[in-house]
């Protein structure tokens, strides 16, 4: 797999015109400009923001093919694996490439890291309505116009301001996607709880540790940040909070039965030490495990 440190290297690999700027570029394509007969797998030192409707082929990053059944935006962060396979566009599309160094010394250097959609795994695209597409395209053309304009001391800040607006709109559409795609997102908490239950049953037979957010996300084939965003939308709680609530509920059940001591329960739940378990239990319940158990023994 290739790793591109220069934007010009990716332009050459994609077969598009060399960039106007060494640290920032845009690439525009229409139906027929991609021959649908090439494969490119790579990672890079830059952020990639793209919009496309695919006639054939696939784009993927991470482990799973990206969902492109409709017009959609995709977001790739530096050092993330990407693969374009036999891509042919249904209509028009674009790529915006932003090297990390282009953002150095600007507020946007940290701002861009806050957007959860850059942590998407590939089975979740940001799908746009026709009105939303128009907004994104207008911003893209504003970026493209400044990119191709004669460079001066204000060029970078103007491009960044347009890019900032594009990503802010994407964040708005990203939140809307949770609301409009309830059938997709509504099942996440159910799958999450089923996975927690299965993991707990496995822990009864094997000496394995606590389930982590990363473990749960991997099993559900989405990123940790996206999982937390979906669950927060559905339940008002983060993935970690839901894991803790599940563990405390199981602990309460075992404490009520009274057959096991605190250390045994802690170990069975997957905690490395009893102190951490007791501290978490008191934080969530308001009393220690021993106090809780004492209520039922008395």
N, C-alpha and C positions, 0 to 999 in steps of 0.2 A: 504494500500500500504506500502511495506517495504521500509525502508531507510537504506542503507548500509554505515557504516562509515569505514569499513575495507574491503579491497580487498578479503581477505580470506572468508568473509561472502558471497560475490557474487559467488566466486568459488564453495563454498558448495551448494549454491542455484542452480547453473547451473550443478552441478554434475561433475565437472572437478577436475583434480589434484590440491591439495593445492599449493599456489604460492611459488616461490623460494624467493621472496622478499616481505616484508610487504607493500611496497608503490608502487610497480610496478609489472606487470605481463603480460604474453601473454597466449592466449588460442587458440589452433589450432584444427580445426574440419574438418572431411570429410563426404561425403555422407554416411549415415547410423549411424553416431555418435550421431545424434539428433533423438529421436524417434517420433517427430511430435505429441506428445500427452501430452503437458504440457503448462501451462500458468504462466508467471512470470511478475508481475508489480512492479516497484521499482524506487527509486531515489538513488543517491549516492553522495559521496564526491570526486569523481574522474572523469577525462576525459575518454571517451571510443572512440577508433577509431576501426572501424570494416570493414571487407570486406566479402561479402557473395553473393551467388546465391541461391535463395530459390526455392525448389521444391514445397513446400506447406507451409502454415502458413503465419504469418505476423510479422513484427516488427513495432512498432510505438512509437513515442514520441511526446508529445504535444497532439493534438486532432485527427490527421488524419493518416490513414495507410500509411506507407512508401512505395514508389514506388520501387519494386525490380524485375522488369521484365527482367532486365539484370544484369550482374555483377556490383555491385555498392559498393561504400564506404559510410559509415555513420559516423557521428561525434556527440557525445553527451557531453555536458559540465556538470559540477557538479550541483546537485540539479535539474536536468531536469528529468521529468517523462519519464520512458521507459517501454515498454511492449513487451515481447516476447510471441507470442501465437502460439502454435502447430507448431513450426519451424522444418522443415526438409530441409536439404541442398541438392541442386542439384549437387554441386561439393564440392570443399574445401572452407574453410573460416577461418577467424581469428578475434580475438578481442585483442586489446592492451589496458590495463587498467593503467592509470597514476593518482595516488593520487595527490591532490594539494600539499601536503607536500613534495612529491618527487622533485618538481620543486622549492621549496623555496630556496632563495639565489642564484638562477641562472638567467641569462638573459632571459632564455626561459619561466620563470614564467610569464613575461609580454608579451613575443612574441606570445605565444599560444593564447592569448586573442584577437589578431589582426585578426585572420582568421575568415572570415564571415561565413564559412560553419558550424561552431559550433553553429550558431544561426538558422540553418535550422529548419523549421517546417517539418512535416513528409512527405509531398507530393513531396518533391524534394530531390532525391538522387544524388550523384555524380557518374555518369555512366562512365565507363572506356572502352576504346578500348582494343583489345588484347595486343598491344604493351605497353599501359599504365599499364595494369594488370601486365605484366612481371616486369616493373620497381618497382611497389609497392610490389610485392611478393619478389623480390630480397632484398629490404630494410627490409621487415618483417623478412626474414630469417637471415639477419645480426643482427637485434635486438634480435631475438630469440637465436642466437648463443651466443651473449654476455650475455644475461639474464641467460643462463644455464651454462656459464663459471664460474670458481672460482672467487668469488667477490674480488676485490681489490679497491684501492683508485681511480682508473681510470674508474671503471665500470659504475658509474652513468653518467659521462661526455660522455663516448663513446655511451651509449644507447641514451642519449639526442641528440647527434650529428646525429645519424641515424634517430631518431624520427623527428628532425628538417628537415632533408632532405626529409623524407616522406611527411611531411605537406607542405613543399615548392613545391614539385611536385604536391600534391593535389591542391594547390592554382593555379598552372599553368593549371591543367586539369579543374579546376573549371571555370577559365576564358575561356578556350576553349569550355566548355559546352554551354556558352552563344552564341558563334559563330555558333556552329554546330546544336544547337536546336532552330533555328530561329522561327520555327513554334510555338514552345511552348512559347518562350520569347517575340516574336514580338507582341503578342496580349495583353501583360501586360499593355502597355500604353493606349491602347484602353479601356480595362476594368477599368483602373485607372481613366481615364477621365469620363467614363460613371458613375462610382461610385461617383465622385466629383459632377457631374451634378445632380444626384439623391439626394445626400446629401444636395445640395444647395436648391433644390425644397422643401425638407423636412423642411429646416430651415425657409422657408417663412411661413410655417404653425405652426411650433413649435419653442419654445424658447430654442434652443440647441446651444452649443458652436462651435468653429472652428473644422474642421476635423483634426485629428492628424495623424501622420505617423502610429502609433500603431493601430489606428482605421481602417485605410485603409488596413493595412497588415492583420488584423484579418478578415476583410470582404473578402479579396482575398485568405485567408487560407495559407499565407506564413509569414515568420518572417519579422520584420521591416528592419533588415539589408539586408536580401535577396531581399526584395522589392526594397530597395535603390540601391543595386548592379545591379539588372535587369534594372531598369529605367535609371541608369547612363550609362549602356551599350547601351540602345536603344536611349536615348535622349541626353546624356551628362550632364543631370541634376539630382540632388537627388530628392527623394520623397518630401521632405520639400520644395525645390525650386519650384517644379511643383505645389504644393498646393498653394504657395504664388502667383505664376504667374496666376493660375486660379482665385484666389480671386481678384487680381488686375484687371484682365480682366473684371470680373463681376462689380467691382467698377467703372471702366471707363465707362461701358455701362450705369450704373445707374446715374453717374454724367452727362453724355451726355444728358440723357433724361431730367434732371433738375427738376424732380418732388419731389425729396427727399433731405433733408439737409444732411450734413456730418455725424451728429450723427445718423440719421435714417439709413443711408447706412451702417455705421459701425456696428450697432446693427443687421441689417438684414443679414449681412455677417457672424455674429457670434462672432465678437470681443467683449471682455469684456469692453473695454473702447476706446473712440475715439482717444486718444493720441497715443496708440499703432498702431491703424489702420493708422493714418496720418503719423506716423514715417515710417511704412513699405511701404506705398504708395510712399512717397518721395524717399525712398531708391531705389525702383524699377523703378520709373518713372522719378525722377529727380526734380519734383516740387510737391508742396502740393496738396491735393485734392481740396482745394478752388481755387488755381491757375489754376488747370486743368479745373474745372467747369467754371471758369470765361472766359476761352477761347471761350466756346460755347455760354455763355449767352451774350457775347459782339458781 
